Amino acid sequence: MDLNQFIVDDSFSILGKGTVFVGRVLRGTIKAGMKCTNFPDREVIIRKIEKPLGGDQESASAGQSVGLMLEGLDSAERETVLNFI
């Protein structure tokens, strides 16, 4: 199993849309639909990946700065590093 990690710099909620976590991919490649393993008691998935200057992209690789819109998590539950499979 490959380890895909994302370092969280900031997070905010968008009313009616969800929670966006802004940061950088530390390791691996992150894609929409991947599940976060930090919260084993519930399902947290990537709804979409946003480019820094607007627009969506299908995936993000190590070193890229992006925003992740996550389903099942709010900004108050922010972790420093998120792991995805």
N, C-alpha and C positions, 0 to 999 in steps of 0.2 A: 504494500500500500504506500503510495506516494504521499509525502507530507506537503501540504500547501498552506503557507502561512501569510497572514495579512497583519501589518502593524497599524493600529488605530491611532490617528492623530486627533480627530475630533468627531463628534456625532451630533446630529440634529434630526428633529422630526418634521415632516411635511404633512400638514393636515390633509387627511383624505388619501394620502399616498403611502406613507410608511416612514421608516427610519433609515437615514443614510449615514453610513460610517465612512469617513474620509481618511485615507492613509496610503500606504505603499505595500505592494506585494513583496514580501521578504523572500519567499522560497516557492518554487513550483509555478503552476499556471492555475488561475482561478477562473471558473466559468459560471454563467448563470445556471441555476438549478442545483448547484453543489450544496451539500449539507454541512453545517457548522457542528463540530464535535465538542465544543466547549460546554454545551448544555445538553447532557445526555437525557435529561428528564423531559425534553420537548424537542419538536422539530423546528430548526431555524435554517432557512434556506435563502440563497441569493436570488432575489427577484430580477434584478438587472445590475449591470455595471455601467457606470457613467464616466465619461471622459472629463478631465479637469475643466475644459472650456465649453462644455455642453455636448449633448449627444450621447448616444449609447454605443457600447461595443460588446462583442460576444464573449471576449475573454481578456485577461490581463496577466502578464508574465512578470517574473521576478524583476524588481527595479522600477516598475511602472507605478505612478501615482494615479489613483482612481477613487471614485466613490462607489460604495456597495449599498444598494437598497436591499435590506434584509427583511424577511417576513418572519414574525414570531419573536422579535426582540425589540425593546425600545431603548432610547438613548440613555436612560438611567442605568441600564444594565451593561454599560460599556466595559469591555475588557481591553487590556493593552495589546494582546496578540490573539487573533482569531485563527483557528485551525479548520480546514475544510477537506472533505473527501468527496 
